[in-house]
Amino acid sequence: MPASRSGRALAAQPAKAVEPADGTRQHRLAVLLTDMVPGARIIRVSQHQPSQTWPSPYTRAYDERGQPVPLNRTQRVAAARWVIRAFPEANWDEAHDLDLATGTLRPTAEARAHSDGGH
């Protein structure tokens, strides 16, 4: 045990229990993004900003009706970086949609097919 300044050993503190639950990190990210972009339901993230030919983190936000939610440059870049870091296993060569209600990330093409009733 480490010694304190008085020379006496410090008593061990019990470890705080953390509930291991699937998706907690993704859920926290969705909550943060909901606070950062009020009114957004879907965050679309890609590595390619439409006006650039080189890779650059980029975000678009949409409300529950699918209408664009305006973002400033800081919001676009920060949200993209957060999502990309939270989901490193995703193939970032294509755009992905993050559902802020569930914290679920899926490729944009798959999300579009699902919303159109396809599988």
Secondary structure, DSSP 8 states (H G I E B T S, - for coil): --B-TTS-B------------TTHHHHHHHHHHHHHSTT-SEEEEES--TT-SS---EEEEE-TTS-EE---HHHHHHHHHHHHHH-TTS-TTS-EEEETTTTEEEEHHHHHHHHTT--
